[in-house]
Amino acid sequence: MAAPNSHPTDDWWRDAVIYQVYPRSFADGDGDGTGDLAGVRARLPYLAELGVDAVWFTPWYVSPLVDGGYDVADYRTIDPAFGTLGEAEKLIAEARELGIRTIVDIVPNHVSDQHAWFRAALAAGPGSAERKRFHFRPGRGENGELPPNNWPSQFSGRTWTRVPDGEWYLHLFTPEQPDLNWAHPEVRREHEDVLRFWFERGVAGVRIDSAALLAKDPALADFEEGVDPHPYIDQDELHDIYRAWRAVADEYGGVFVGEVWLPDAERFARYLRPDELHTAFNFNFLSCPWDADRLRRTIDDTLAEHAPVGAPATWVLCNHDVTRTVTRYGREDTGFDFAKKTFGTPTDLALGTRRARAAALLTLALPGSVYLYQGEELGLPEADVPLDRIQDPMHFRSGGVDPGRDGCRVPLPWTADAPYCGFGSETEPWLPQPPGWSAYAADRQSADPESMLNLYRRALSLRRTTEGFGDGPLDWLPSPDGVLSFRRPGGPTCVVNLSPGPVGLPEHGTLLLRSGPLDADGRLPRDTAVWLRA
């Protein structure tokens, strides 16, 4: 007989828990200070015990690492810092033997300036076929000294760089990440071939970076605030691209998750039509403050925007670009906004940890799939990386104002008493671990029944074996102000208290799981969540 929460094999993604691995910082297998595939392979039993259904790897391809691997030089080769293609194939197969599928990351908007195509374009000169794969243009001004347009960057600074022959090329991110011209048939064919390359090696899915940016206004018209359509976000031509991709994925039973940041719910849902992407990240939930009314509205809006196209929602609290949950929830402003990131923001880590534990139970009880960023199950806070060790281009392109994203990318602590917390050998990791990092080590938390790690292990086990979790409906229950209470039909009830004081629990038969202790009267304290069964 199938498990209560089982589903057809080809629909596994509708309620999966997917663990995000940032390879440089997960585990170091060869002792050189950089995480690698050998380190991941050695830790696969940990992921199996945690109870995840799939692992999403951020880019592991050959890259100069100007933008943490999102500047790809060759999609068919693993970066030597991480291992080899053969090791990747072994990792995919070994994970599958443990019931863990693999999702790889594709970055279709741009490539590295070290990619063979871009190097050929620079050598070939103006008007060449090689340059037509990118966006090369003459400049404006009397001598072409001004950029072709005023498009804003995704990383601060300019979006055009001039080459010695006088032409300019477009890069929405760093100058080392030239944008591809998706109106060019060779660009489309190449990416469809790359998809096939990885599906044939056994991956179950593909995460699409910056999925709404690929297509550009062919006239490269200037950007005007508030004027639609935007010249490079959510262009209609994108949907033909993803329909072609879906046809490739369907040949292999593969799935997509898109990184789609769009405020318009109707336009967001268009990407999730049955012949386009399977899922897309839910950034409204990720950036939502720890506020009951705001969270409920975000949950309702998310479910409503997915319903017309029959796609499952995805839920995520943190990723490799975003301030860690424990830190964010311990601040006065508990939302997330790239524009508001600054150094020295006061944080109450005890408060943030309590809220992060409650948020874990909330997130895992919602309908759909869940993405869990590495280290969240350990309750890691955002690390303060010394100024002279910061590597993230967001920091440098902001003139040093933005602390960057390195604080959520610090290598994981595995063994409390080992050098560098067991990340590798005695070689210092590529980013320094802060003092006290050993307190979060996986081995120490494994021995503590009340640790964040064991909370996640119990929650994922219950989610996998208890009827009513995963994809499906949600019914809100009457509750006091500041309290979220909902039932999964045929399954558990989740109650999360965000009010100023303790509240009584609804009638129930069994307390399945709690994020923290109840008070002496059996009431649910502030910033605490429970799962109940009738």
Summary of the structure (lengths in Angstrom):
residues: 534
radius of gyration: 23.3
end to end distance: 23.8
largest distance: 78.4
contacts: 1792
relative contact order: 0.11
helix: 32%
strand: 15%
